[in-house]
Amino acid sequence: MKVFIKKLLILNLSFLFFVGAGSFNKDIESLKDYLEILKEDGISVSDIETKLDNLKKEGLISETELLRIQDEILNLSKDNCNNPPKSAPMITGGPDSFGYMWMAPVPYTGLGGPWTLVPTTPITGYYDYEVIPFDLPFPFKFYGNVYNRVHLSVNGVMLLSDVSYLVPVASNYLDRNFYLPTSVLNIPAICPYWDDLFFVGDAPVSSRLYYRTGFFGPYSAIEFLWSNIPTFSFWNRPGSPLSFSVTLVYDGSIIFYYIDVVAFTYYLSYGRSATAGIQDLYSRARLGNKLVYSYNSSTLYNGLSVVFAPPPDADGDAIPDNLDNCPSVPNFDQADVDNDGIGNLCDNCYHHPRRWPAGNPPFYPLSEDVYNPLQQNSDGDTWGDACDNCPYSNNNPQNDVDFDGVGNGCDNCFHHPRYWPAGNPPTYPVSEDIYNPWLSGDDPCVAGIQSVYQLNSDCDSWGDACDNCDFTTNNPQGDGDNDGVGGACDNCPSLYNPAQSDIDVDGQGDDCDPCPADPTNADADGDNVCDMFDNCLGVANNYVAGDNPCTAPVETQYQKDLDCDGQGDDCDACSNDSYNDWDNDGVCGDVDNCPWVSNPGQADSDGDGYGDVCDPYPASFASIIPGIYPNPFVSNVIINIEIKQPSFSNLSIFDASGKLIRNIGNLYLDSGIHSFSWDGKTDDGFKSSAGIYFFKVSTKNGSIVFKLIKTN
């Protein structure tokens, strides 16, 4: 019989042909059995209702019979709906673009406590564009914004707006549900059961909106209840009203709780014609901000609770951590002056002191704030590496006395000893600290990669800009001679020589090198005069202090050389004769009576000071009486001569090469003593140089020559 009933329905024939019109009531149990068989065979209840509709259209069953069968189907389904599986596992959905997720089923049956009636005016009947404004007891965070008011619609929709709101008239009524997001909901919306519902304020339905407050865990919460709200098409049918609630939690969570979702007909039950979900303001930029739990599907049942959990928001500013540019600091405006994705209030390079005018924090955003999206902070202080003037050394509050961009705490030229008054570290900033800014690249003195460093060639504590030994470690910068060059690298550590001149590059400065031009520093006779410059090799003749009369410019020390012939007096056989016995007769030129003619015996028959070998008149016509003085001379010399026979005489002066440089004149000289002077100048009026000169007297009786020595 059951198989036959199944076949009749499948063939669109009324089972009334089998049971008879008068026996319909007694065969209800047969229908229940039959429905169970269909369920086991995988035929859905909706398929059965479709067949029944077709039977009614064909006139095979009446309206009353159809409603009786539908009621039985609904009651069977309602039994299943009221007893969902107790061991149903929790499942999740999402997240959406903002980060919301849903979880269901959850153990929640409302906040508990008495309900308070929400004034239903102006909701009256079927006006789907009317909503009730309701001020919340706490600010509610939803999709990054905070709301203090909601607007309740009879159609199972909660709209969020702090200003007065009216659902647009025309085609955008809320009497038809859509998949989210939709422009019909043109402001943020929460939809626990969006369908074409109807508000019936009178008995027997008595539709109402209620609310109650309480706590959900540690957070304040408010629950809104849509009570006995029937579907519009079947509002006057017994058992058709729906009941469900929405709970808003202070932390932004939303809970849908379904108390009775079985309408008069199976088509309108369990959410088959409803939308359950949330959406943000409908806009092109926010289309991803929506999360749907159910849309026109039988996923809702009595006792079901669904939680829509917001993404984590550690700072409670309504911006989820995954979107918040300051997840640990409340910043509702998300201001980010340098556009590095890090909000101003937590950016470790926002309003850095080096950018404060006159050292004071500004009261306006600074466009110069540093772009540093990674927020790297190697030293763990308040400032990120991108703006920290000591990125690898804690330097709060970023003091930088020399304004070189390198903080005092890591500046390798900050408070250098050479700038300490009286050699003591100062207790105040020193304006003389040296400007030596950061260089980009890896620090060769530090293990591990760094992005900036100060030049420090010897890797000691002091940068090259202030280090008194750039290439030699010299802690603690000792400088015994105070010449600005540290003792560890000073080529004359005991002698002030800031220039560090070293001509022979032997590592010994010229100012203290006995042989500044001889890298070997040879000194065979040990007189502290290097062989390269010693005027007496093999004979010790130390330097004497004073100006050297033989050289210009002035020197501070020299070896004695009276005749300035480059041979020291201690080894010069003729120390007062720069020609050193020109005629090689064994008599030095300064005492030789014939310096240009060899005459070892020095014979002088007439006693005139000229040897007979060079005296044309050994019985001389003239002689020097009492002589020439001073000789040597510097600027003026007096020459006294005695003429024995009167005659015209020519008086001339010649240099050592025999060149006439001064003609005193042709004079008639009587016998007797005559005195003449020479100012050391030539006929052209120029001052003659130091050296040996000859005064010549020529007469008809012969010539006589006298030697003069001029010095500077």
TIPA-40191 format. One record per residue: x, y, z of N, C-alpha, C in turn; residue in three letters. Coordinates in steps of 0.2 Angstrom, whole numbers, plus 5000, padded with zeros to 4 digits. Example, Ala and Ser with C-alpha at 12.3 -4.5 7.8 and 13.67 -1.06 7.14 Angstrom:
2
506649725039506249785039506649845039ALA
506449895035506849955036506450005039SER
This chain:
712
500449945000500050005000500450065000MET
501050075004501450125005501750144998LYS
502050084995502350094988501850124983VAL
501250104984500750124979500550204980PHE
500550224987500450294988501050334985ILE
501650314986502250344983502150354976LYS
501950304972501850304965501350354963LYS
500750354967500250404965500450474965LEU
500850494971501050564971501550574966LEU
502050534965502550544959502150554953ILE
501650524952501250524945500750584945LEU
500850624950500350684951499650664952ASN
499550604955498850584956498750594964LEU
498050614966497950624972497850554976SER
498150554982498050494986497350484989PHE
496950534987496250534989495850474985LEU
496150464979495850414975495950344978PHE
496450334982496550274985496150264992PHE
496250324996495950315003495150335003VAL
494950374998494250394997494150465001GLY
493750504998493650565001493350565008ALA
493050515010492750515017493150485022GLY
493750465020494150425025494850465025SER
494850535024495550565024495850575031PHE
495350585036495650595043495950535045ASN
495650475044495950415047496650395044LYS
496750425039497350405035497950445036ASP
497950495041498550535042499150505044ILE
499050445048499650405050499950375044GLU
499550365039499850335033500250385029SER
500050445030500450505027501050515030LEU
501050505037501750515041502250465039LYS
501950405038502350345036502650355029ASP
502250385025502450395018502950445018TYR
502850505022503450555022504050535024LEU
504050485029504650455031505050415026GLU
504650385022504850345016505250385011ILE
504850445010505150495005505850515007LEU
505850535014506450565016507050515016LYS
506850445017507350395017507650385010GLU
507150395005507350394998507650454995ASP
507750504999508150564997507650614993GLY
507050604994506550654991506350714996ILE
506550774994506450824999505750845000SER
505550885005504950905007504650955002VAL
505150994999504951044994504751014988SER
505050954986504750924980504050894981ASP
503850874988503250854989502750904989ILE
502950964991502451024991502351044984GLU
502851044980502751054973502251014969THR
502350944971501850894968501150914971LYS
501050934977500350944980500151014976LEU
500551064975500251114972500051104965ASP
500351054961500151034955499451004955ASN
499450954960498750924961498150964962LEU
498351024966497751074967497651104961LYS
498151124957497951164951497551124946LYS
497751054946497351004942496650994945GLU
496451014951495851004954495750934957GLY
496350904958496250834961496250834968LEU
496450894972496350904979496050974980ILE
495650984985495351044987495851094991SER
495751154991496151204995496151175003GLU
495651155005495651135012496051075013THR
495951025008496450965009497150985008GLU
497351035004498051055003498351085009LEU
497851125013498151155019498251105024LEU
497751055025497851005030498450965029ARG
498650945022499250905021499850955023ILE
499851015021500451065022500551075030GLN
499951075033500051075041500451015043ASP
500250955041500550895043501250895042GLU
501450915035502150915033502550965038ILE
502251025039502551075043502651055050LEU
502151015053502250995060502750945060ASN
502850895055503350845055504050885055LEU
504050935051504750975050504851015057SER
504351035060504451075066504651035071LYS
504450975072504750925077505450915076ASP
505650915070506450905068506750965070ASN
506451025069506751095070506851105077CYS
506351085081506451095088506851045092ASN
507151005088507650955091508250945087ASN
508650995086509250995082509750945086PRO
510150915082510750875085511050905090PRO
511050875096511450905102512250905101LYS
512450865097513150855096513450885089SER
513050935087513250965080513851005081ALA
514350995077515051025078514951095076PRO
515351145080515351215078515751215071MET
515551265067515851275061515951355061ILE
516351375056516551445056516451475049THR
516351535048516351565041516751635041GLY
516951655035517351715035518151695035GLY
518551745036518351815037518151855031PRO
517851915032517751955026518352005026ASP
518252055021518852095020519052135026SER
518552145031518752185037518952135042PHE
518752075042519052025047518451995051GLY
517852015050517351975054517251905052TYR
517151865057516951795056516351775060MET
516051715057515451695061515551625064TRP
515251605069515351535072514651515074MET
514551455073513851425074513951345074ALA
513551315079513051345084513451355090PRO
513251405094513551425100513051415106VAL
513251405112512851395117512551465120PRO
512051495117511851555119511051555118TYR
510751575123509951585123509751655126THR
510151705125509951765127510251795133GLY
510251855135510551885141510151865147LEU
509551845147509151835153508851895156GLY
508351895160508051945163507451975160GLY
507152015163506452045160506552085153PRO
506052085149506052125143505752185144TRP
505952235140505652305140505352315133THR
504752335133504452355126504752415123LEU
504952395116505152455112504552485109VAL
504452555110503852585107503852565099PRO
503252545097503152515090503052575085THR
502852635088502652685083503352705080THR
503352725074502752725069502652665065PRO
502952605067502852545063502052525064ILE
501752525058501052505058500952465052THR
500852395053500652355048501152345043GLY
501052355036501452335031501952395028TYR
502052445032502452495029503152485030TYR
503452455025504152425025504652475026ASP
504552535024505052585024505152625031TYR
504652605036504652635042505152595047GLU
505552635051505952605056505952645063VAL
506152605068506052635075506852655077ILE
506952725078507652735081507652715088PRO
508252695090508352675097509152695099PHE
509152735104509852755107510152695111ASP
510752675109511052625113511352645119LEU
511452605124511752625131512452625131PRO
512752605125513552615125513652625117PHE
514252645116514552655109514652585106PRO
514352575100514452505097514952515091PHE
515452475091515952475086515752425080LYS
515652445074515452405068515852435062PHE
516252385059516552395053516952465054TYR
517352475059517852525060517452595062GLY
516852595063516552655065516152645072ASN
515952695075515652685082514952725081VAL
514452685083513752705083513452705090TYR
513052755090512652765097511852755096ASN
511652745090510952735088510852685083ARG
510352645083510152595078509452615076VAL
509252585070508552595068508252525066HIS
507752505070507452435069506852435064LEU
506952385060506452375055506052315056SER
505352315055504952255056505152195052VAL
505552205046505752155041506352115044ASN
506552125050507152085053507752115051GLY
507852185050508452215049508552275054VAL
509152275056509452335060509852375057MET
509752445056510152485052510552535057LEU
511152545056511552585060511652655058LEU
511452705061511552775059511452815065SER
511852865067511752915072511352975071ASP
511152975064510653035062509953005060VAL
509453045060508853015058508852985051SER
508452925051508552885045507852865043TYR
507752865036507052835034507252795028LEU
507052735028507152685022506852725016VAL
507252725010507052755004506352725002PRO
505852765000505252744997505452724990VAL
504952704986504952684979505152614979ALA
505652594975505752514974506252494980SER
506552534984506952504989506652494996ASN
506052464996505752435002506152385005TYR
506052365011506452315014505952245014LEU
505452245010505052195009505252135005ASP
505852145003506152084999506952085001ARG
507152025003507852015005508252004999ASN
508952025000509452014994510051984998PHE
510451954993511151934995511551994997TYR
511951995002512352045004513052045001LEU
513352104999513052165000512552194995PRO
512152234997511652264992511552334993THR
511452374988511252444988510652454991SER
510152404992509552424995509652445002VAL
510152405006510352435012510852485011LEU
510752545011511152595009511552625015ASN
511452595021511952615026512052545030ILE
512552545034512752485038512152445041PRO
512152385040511552345042511752275046ALA
511352255050511352195054510652155052ILE
510652095049510052065047510051995050CYS
509651995056509651925059509151885055PRO
508651915052508151875048507751925043TYR
508151935038507851985033507351955028TRP
506651965029506151935025505551985025ASP
505051965021504452015020504051995026ASP
504152025032503752015038503252065039LEU
502752045044502252095045502152105052PHE
501952165054501852185061501152185063PHE
500952135067500252135069500152145076VAL
499952205078499952225085499352195089GLY
498852175086498252145089498252075090ASP
497852055095497751975096497451945089ALA
497551885087497951835092498651835091PRO
498951875086499651875085500051915090VAL
499851985091500252025095500952035094SER
501152055088501852065087502152125091SER
502752115093503052165098503852165097ARG
504152225098504852225098505052245106LEU
505552205108505752205115506552225115TYR
506752245121507452245122507652235130TYR
508252215131508452205138509252215138ARG
509452235143510252245144510452195149THR
511152185149511452135153512252135151GLY
512552075153513252065151513352005147PHE
513752015143514051955139514751945141PHE
514851895145515551895148515651955152GLY
516251985151516452055155516152115152PRO
515852105146515652165142514852175143TYR
514652245143513952265142513652245136SER
513052225136512652205130511952225130ALA
511652225124510952245124510652195118ILE
510052165120509752115116509052145113GLU
508952135107508352155104507952095102PHE
507252095103506852035101506352055097LEU
506352015091505752025086505251965089TRP
504751985092504251935095503651925091SER
503451865088502851845085502751895079ASN
503251895074503151935068503051885063ILE
502451885060502251835055502551855048PRO
502551805043502751825036502151855033THR
502251905029501751945026501151905023PHE
501351855019500851815015500351775020SER
500651755025500251705030500151735037PHE
500151795038500151825044499551805048TRP
498951785045498351775049498351695050ASN
498851655048498851585049499051565056ARG
498751525059498951495066499751465065PRO
500151485070500851455070501351495066GLY
501051545062501551575057502051625060SER
501951655066502351715068503051685070PRO
503551725068504251705070504551745076LEU
505051715079505351755085506051745084SER
506451795085507151795085507451855088PHE
508151855090508351915093509051925091SER
509351985092510052005090510252035097VAL
510852015098511252045104511852085102THR
511952145104512552185102512952185109LEU
513552175108514052175114514552225113VAL
514752255119515152315119515852305115TYR
516052245114516652235111516552225103ASP
515952235101515852235094515552165091GLY
515452115096515152055094514452065093SER
514152015088513452015087513251945087ILE
512651935090512351865091511651865089ILE
511551815084510851805082510651735085PHE
510051745088509751685092509051675089TYR
508951615087508251595083507851555088TYR
507251585090506851555095506251515091ILE
505951545086505451505082505551535075ASP
505751495071505851515064505451465059VAL
504851435062504451395058503851435056VAL
503751455050503151495047502651445046ALA
502051475043501451435041501651385036PHE
502051405031502251355026502951345026THR
503151285024503751255024504251305019TYR
503951335014504351375010504651435013TYR
504251465019504451525022504851505029LEU
504951445030505251425037506051415036SER
506351415042507051395042507551445038TYR
507251505036507651545033507651535025GLY
507251495023507151475016507051545011ARG
506751595014506651655010506951715014SER
507451705018507751755022508551765021ALA
508751825023509451835023509751845030THR
510251805032510551815039511251835038ALA
511451895040512151915039512251995041GLY
512852015039512952085041513352125035ILE
513252185034513652225029513752295031GLN
514352315028514552385030514152435025ASP
514352495025514052545021514152525014LEU
513652525010513752495003514152544999TYR
514752534996515152574992515652534988SER
515852554983516352514979516952494983ARG
517152544988517752524991517652474997ALA
517052464999516852425005516452365003ARG
516452344996516052284994516252224998LEU
516852215000517152155003516952155011GLY
516652215013516452215020515752185021ASN
515652125021515052095022515152015024LYS
514751995028514751925030514051895030LEU
513951835026513251805026513351735029VAL
512851725034512751655036512351615032TYR
511751645030511251605027510851655022SER
510751625016510351665011509851615007TYR
509251625009508751585006508951505006ASN
509151485012509251415013509051395020SER
508851325020508651305026509151285031SER
509551335033510051325038509951355045THR
509351385046509151415053508651365056LEU
508651355062508251315066508151335073TYR
507651315076507451345083508051325088ASN
508251375092508751365097509451375094GLY
509551395087510151405084510451475087LEU
511051485088511351545090511951555085SER
512051605082512651625078512951685080VAL
513651685081514051735083514451765077VAL
514351835076514751865072515351905076PHE
515951875076516451905080516851955076ALA
516952015079517452065075518152035075PRO
518552065071519252045072519552075078PRO
520152055080520452075086520552155086PRO
520452185091520552265091520852275098ASP
521452265099521852275105521752335109ALA
521752395105521652465107520952485108ASP
520452455106519752465106519552535103GLY
519952545097519752605093519252595087ASP
518952535087518552505082518852495076ALA
519552495075519852475069520252415071ILE
520052355067520352295069521152295068PRO
521452255072522152255072522452245065ASP
522152195061522352185054522352245050ASN
521952295051521852355047522152415051LEU
522252415058522452475062523152485061ASP
523252555059523952575058524352585065ASN
523952585070524252585077523852535081CYS
523952465081523552415084523552425092PRO
524052455094524152455102523952525105SER
523852575100523652635103523052665099VAL
522552685103521952705100522052765096PRO
521852765090521852825085521352815080ASN
520752845082520152835078520252865071PHE
520652915070520752955064521252915059ASP
521652875062522152835058522652885054GLN
522752945057523252995054523952965053ALA
524252975047524852945046525252995041ASP
525553045044525853105041526353085036VAL
526753035037527253015032527052955028ASP
526452935028526152885023526552825023ASN
526852805029527252745029526852685032ASP
526152695033525752635035525752635043GLY
526152675046526152675053525852735056ILE
525352735060524952795062525452835067GLY
525252905066525652955070525752935077ASN
525252915081525252905088525752845090LEU
525952795085526352745087526952735082CYS
527052785078527652785073528252815077ASP
528752775077529352785081529752835077ASN
529552865072529852925069529452985068CYS
528852985072528453045071528553095076TYR
528653155073528853215078529553205081HIS
530053185078530653175081530953235083HIS
531353245089531553305091532053345086PRO
532353305082532853345077532353385072ARG
531753375072531353415068530853465071ARG
531053475078530653525082530953585081TRP
530553635079530853705079531053735085PRO
531653755086531853785092531853735098ALA
531953675096531953625101531253605104GLY
530753635102530053625105529653585101ASN
529253535104528753495100528253545096PRO
528153535090527653575087526953555088PRO
526453595086525753575088525453565081PHE
525753545076525553525069525853465066TYR
525553435061525953375058526553405054PRO
527053365054527653385050527753345044LEU
527753375038527853335032528553305032SER
529053325036529653295036529753235040GLU
529253205043529253145047529453095042ASP
529853045045530252995041529852935039VAL
529852915033529552855030529852795033TYR
529552755037529852695040529352645041ASN
529152615036528552565037528752505041PRO
529452485041529652425045529752445052LEU
529752505054529852525061530452495065GLN
530952475061531552445064531852485070GLN
531952455075532252495081532752455085ASN
533352455082533952415084534152415091SER
534052475094534352485101533752485106ASP
533152475104532552475108532352535112GLY
532552595109532352655113531752675110ASP
531552745110530952765108530952785101THR
531452785097531552805091531752755086TRP
531452755080531552705075532252715072GLY
532552665069533252675066533252725060ASP
532652735057532652785051532752855053ALA
532552865060532652935062533052945068CYS
533252885071533652885077534352915076ASP
534552965080535252985079535752945082ASN
535552885085535952835088535652765087CYS
535552745081535152685079535352625083PRO
536052615085536252555088536452575096TYR
536252625098536452645105535852685108SER
535552665114535052705117535252775118ASN
534852825116535052895116534452935117ASN
534052925122533452965124533753025128ASN
533653085127533053105122533353135116PRO
533853105113534153115106534553185106GLN
534853195112535353255112535853255106ASN
536053305103536553305098536853375098ASP
537353385103537653455104537953485098VAL
538353445093538653475088538253475081ASP
537553455082537153455076537353425070PHE
537753365071537953325065537453275063ASP
536953265067536453215065536653145069GLY
537153145073537353095077537353105084VAL
536953075088536753085095537353085099GLY
537353125105537853125110538053055112ASN
537553005113537552945116538052895111GLY
538152915105538552865101538952905096CYS
539052975097539453015093540153005095ASP
540552975090541252965092541753025092ASN
541453085092541753145093541453195097CYS
541053165102540653205107541153205113PHE
541253275115541653285121542253255121HIS
542653265115543353245115543753275120HIS
544253235123544753265128545053335126PRO
545153345119545553405117545153465119ARG
544453455119544053505120543853515128TYR
544153475132543953485139544353545143TRP
544053585146544353645149544853615155PRO
545453635155545953615160545953535161ALA
545853505155545853435155545353395158GLY
544853425161544253395164543653385160ASN
543353335160542653325157542253375159PRO
541853415155541453465157540753435159PRO
540353475163539753455165539153495161THR
539353515155538853555151539053535144TYR
538553545139538753535132539253575130PRO
539753555125540253585123540153605115VAL
540153665114539953695107540453675102SER
541153655105541653645100541653575098GLU
541153535100541153465098541153455090ASP
541453405087541553405080541053385076ILE
540853415071540353395066540553335062TYR
540353275063540553215059539953175058ASN
539553185053538853145052538953075050PRO
538353045050538352975048538552965040TRP
538852905039538952885032538552825031LEU
538352815025537952755023538352695021SER
538152635024538552575022538652535029GLY
539052485028539152435033539752465037ASP
539752465044540252485048540852435048ASP
541452455046541952405046542252385053PRO
542052425058542252415064541752365069CYS
541152355066540652315070540452255067VAL
540552205070540252135068539552135066ALA
539352115061538652125059538452185055GLY
537952185051537852235046537452295049ILE
537752355048537352415051537252455044GLN
536752495045536652535039536952605039SER
537252625044537552695045538152685050VAL
538652725049539252725053539652795053TYR
540052805058540452865057541152845056GLN
541552875051542152855049542652855055LEU
542952795056543352785061543952725059ASN
544452755056544852715052545252665057SER
545452685063545752635067545352595072ASP
544652605071544152575075544252575083CYS
544552635085544552645092543952685094ASP
543952725100543352755102543252825099SER
543652845095543652915092543552915085TRP
543152955082543052955075543652995072GLY
543752985065544253015062544253095062ASP
543653125063543553195063543853225069ALA
543953185074544253215080544853175083CYS
544953115080545453075083546153095082ASP
546553105087547253135086547653075083ASN
547453015082547852965078547352925074CYS
547152955068546652925064546752855062ASP
547452835061547552765059547852715064PHE
547952745070548252705076547852715082THR
547652655085547252655091547652695096THR
547352745099547652795104547152805109ASN
546852765113546452775119546952785125ASN
546852835129546352885129546552945126PRO
546852945120547053005116547553045120GLN
548053015122548653055125549053095120GLY
549253155122549653195118550153235122ASP
550753205123551153245128551453305126GLY
551553325119551753385117551253435115ASP
550553415116550053455115550053485108ASN
550253445103550253475096549653445092ASP
549153415095548553395092548653325089GLY
549253295089549453225086549553185092VAL
549153125093549253085099549953055099GLY
550153035105550753005106550852945103GLY
550352905102550452845098550652845091ALA
550452905088550652915081551052975079CYS
551253015084551653075084552353055082ASP
552653085076553353065074553853105078ASN
553653155082554053185087553653195093CYS
553553135097553053135103553253185108PRO
553853205108554053255114554253325111SER
554053335105554253405102553553425098LEU
553353485099552753515096552953515089TYR
552553475085552653485077551953455074ASN
551453505074550753485072550753465064PRO
551253495060551253475053551553405052ALA
551953375057552153305056552553295050GLN
552953355048553353345042553853295042SER
553953255037554453195037554753185030ASP
555253225028555453225022555753165019ILE
556153125023556453065021555953005023ASP
555353015025554852965027555152905030VAL
555452925036555752875040555452865046ASP
554852895047554452895053554652935059GLY
555152975058555453025062555353095059GLN
554953135063554853195060555453245059GLY
555353285054555953325052556153365058ASP
555753385063555853435068556253395074ASP
556253335074556653295079557153245075CYS
557153245069557553195065558253225064ASP
558853195066559453215065559653225058PRO
559353175054559453175047558853175043CYS
558453235043557853235040557753215033PRO
558353225029558353205022558653135021ALA
558853105026559253035025558852985029ASP
558452945026558052895029558552845033PRO
559152835032559652795036559852825042THR
559852895042560052925048560752905050ASN
561252905045561952885047562352945050ALA
562752925055563152975059563752945061ASP
564252935057564852895058565252925064ALA
565252995065565753025070565353035076ASP
564653015076564253025082564153095085GLY
564153145081564153215083563353235083ASP
562953185082562253205081562053245075ASN
562553245070562453275063562553225058VAL
561953215054561953155050562553165044CYS
562853115042563353115037563153155031ASP
562553155029562353185023562453265024MET
562453285030562453355031563053375035PHE
563453335037564053345042564653375038ASP
564853435040565453475036566053445039ASN
566053405043566753365045566653295046CYS
566553255041566453185042567053155045LEU
566953115050567453085054567653115060GLY
567553185060567753225066567053255069VAL
567053235076566453255079566453335080ALA
565953365077565853435078565153455078ASN
564853455084564153465086563953525083ASN
563253535083562953595081563053645087TYR
563053705085563053755090562353795089VAL
562153825095561553865094561653935091ALA
561153965088561254025085561154025078GLY
561254085075561054095068561754085064ASP
561654045058562254025054562454085050ASN
563054115051563254175047563354165039PRO
563354095038563454085031562854065026CYS
562254065030561654045026561154095027THR
560654095023560054125023559454085021ALA
558854075024558754125030559054095036PRO
558854125042559154115048558954045050VAL
559454015053559353945056559453945064GLU
559253895067559253895074559853865077THR
560253825073560853785075561253775068GLN
561953765069562353755064563053735066TYR
563453705061564153685063564553745061GLN
565053755065565553815064565953805057LYS
565953865053566253865047566453935045ASP
566953955048567154025048567254055041LEU
567554025037567654045030567054025025ASP
566553995028565953975024566053935018CYS
566653895018566753855012566453785012ASP
566053775017565653705018566053655021GLY
566653675024567153625028567153655035GLN
566953615040566953635046567653655049GLY
567653705054568253735057568653675060ASP
568353625063568653575066569053525062ASP
568953535055569353485051569553525045CYS
569553595045569753635039570453665041ASP
570953645037571653665038571653745037ALA
571253775033571253845032570553865034CYS
570453875040569753885043569553955041SER
570054005039569854075038569954085030ASN
570054035027570254045019569753995016ASP
569254025013568753995009569053955003SER
569653985001570053944995570453894997TYR
570653885004570953835007571653825003ASN
572053885003572753885000572753864993ASP
572553924989572453914982573053894978TRP
573653924981574253904977574653844979ASP
574253814984574553744987575353754989ASN
575453814992576153814995576153805002ASP
575653775005575653755012575453815017GLY
575353875014575153935018574453955016VAL
574053955021573353975020573254045017CYS
572754055012572654115009572554175013GLY
572254165019572154225023572754245026ASP
573354215026573954235029574554235024VAL
574454205018574954205012575054265009ASP
575654295009575854355006575854354998ASN
575754294996575654294989575154234988CYS
574454244989574054194989573954154983PRO
574054194977573954164971574554134967TRP
575154144971575854114968576154074974VAL
576354014972576653974977577354004980SER
577354014986577954044989578054014996ASN
578253954997578253925004578653965009PRO
579153995006579554035011579354105013GLY
578854135009578554195011579054255011GLN
579554255007580054305007579654375005ALA
579854425009579554495007580154545009ASP
580554555004581154605005581054675007SER
580454695004580354765006579854775012ASP
579654715015579154715020578454745019GLY
578254745013577654775011577054735012ASP
577154665014576654625015576454575009GLY
576854595003576854554997577454514996TYR
577454454995578054414994578354434988GLY
579054424988579454444983579254414976ASP
578954344977578754314970578154344967VAL
577854384970577254414967577254494968CYS
577854514971577954594971578354614965ASP
578054654961578454674955579054724957PRO
578954754963579454794965579654774972TYR
580054724973580154704979580354764984PRO
580754814981580854874985580254914983ALA
579754904986579054934984579055004984SER
578655034979578555104979577955124984PHE
577655074986577055084991576955024996ALA
576655045002576554995007575955015011SER
575654965014575054975018575354995025ILE
575155055027575455085033574855125037ILE
574555105042574655045046574354975044PRO
573854985038573554925036572854945034GLY
572454885033571754885031571354865037ILE
570754905039570354885044569654915043TYR
569154875046569254805048569254765042PRO
569554705043569654655038569654595041ASN
569154555040568554555036568154615038PRO
567654645034567254695035566554675032PHE
566054715035565354705033565154755028VAL
565154815029564854865025565354925023SER
565954935027566454985025567154965027ASN
567554985023568254965025568755025024VAL
569255035028569755095028570355065025ILE
570655095020571255065017571855125018ILE
572355115021572855155022573555135018ASN
573755175014574355155010574855215011ILE
575555195010576055245010576455245003GLU
576455305000576755314993577455334995ILE
577955304992578655314993578855364987LYS
578655364981578855404976578255434973GLN
578155504973577555534970577455514963PRO
576855504961576655484954575855484954SER
575655484948574955474947574755394948PHE
574255384951574055314954573355304952SER
573155244950572555214948572355164954ASN
571755184957571455144963570855104960LEU
570855034961570354994958570254934963SER
569554904963569454854967569154794962ILE
569454734963569254674959568954624963PHE
568454584960568254524964568754464963ASP
568554404966568954354966569154324959ALA
568654334954568754314948569154364943SER
569354414946569754464942569354514939GLY
568754524940568254564937568254634941LYS
568354694937568354754940567654774942LEU
567554784948566854804951566854874953ILE
567454904955567354974957568055014956ARG
567955074952568555114950568555174955ASN
569055174960569055234964569255294961ILE
569755284956569955344952570655344951GLY
570855394946571555414945571755474948ASN
572255464953572455524957573155534957LEU
573355594958574155614959574255604966TYR
574655564968574855554975575555574977LEU
575655614982576255634984576555584988ASP
577155584990577455534994577155545001SER
577055495004576755495011576155445012GLY
575755455017575255415019574555435017ILE
574155395013573555415011572955365013HIS
572355385014571855345017571255345012SER
570955285011570355285006569855235010PHE
569255245008568755195011568355165005SER
568055105006567555075001566955055005TRP
566355075002565755055005565454985003ASP
565854945000565654884998565154884992GLY
565054934988564654944983565054944976LYS
564654924971564954924964564954994961THR
565254994955565155064951564355074950ASP
563955024949563255034948562855044954ASP
563155044960562855064966562555004969GLY
562654944967562354884970562854854976PHE
562554834981562954804986563254734984LYS
563854734985564254674983564154614988SER
564154554986564054494990564654484995SER
564554445000565154425004565654385000ALA
566254395001566854354998567454394998GLY
567954374994568654404994568654444988ILE
568954504989569054564984569754584985TYR
570054614980570754644979570754714978PHE
571154754982571254824981571854834977PHE
571854864971572454874967572654944966LYS
573354954967573555024966574055024961VAL
573955054955574455054949574755124948SER
575455124947575755184946576255174940THR
576655224938577055214933577655174935LYS
577755164941578255124944578055054945ASN
577455034944577154964945576554964949GLY
576354904951575654894954575754854961SER
575254864965575254824971574554814973ILE
574454744975573754724977573654704984VAL
573054724987572954704994572254664994PHE
572254614998571654574999571154605004LYS
570554605002569954625006569454565007LEU
569254555013568754505015568054535017ILE
567554525013566854555015566454495017LYS
566054515023565554465025564854505026THR
564354455027563654485028563554505035ASN
